[in-house]
Amino acid sequence: MRRAVVKYNGIKAGILSEEENGEYLFVYHEEYRKNYPELFITFSMPVSKQNFRSKNLFPFFDGLIPEGWLLDIASESWKINKNDRMGLLLSC
């Protein structure tokens, strides 16, 4: 399982994980939920105790991955397959 710490304005907001079955999971940190209940990462994932699951990388995070010629440069430089969305996200 691969994991990434997600920060919002330098504050640890939650954990994004790619599970063994290929699903993605995002969970807000408990402290973040208590202290910043209105600072959601994206409208589709409001701050809550809910675990957000998806068979595909969440659109918000997927949108952070380079595209086109920049994707080519990133995947060649970091030796990451262009289809490895989580690997590319972790490298950015």
Buried (B, 14 or more C-beta within 10 A) or exposed (E): EBEBEBEBEEEEBBBBBBEEEEEBBBBBBEEBBEEBEEEBBEEEBEBEEEEBEBEEBBEBBBEEBBEEEEBEEBBEEEEBEBEBBBBBBBBE
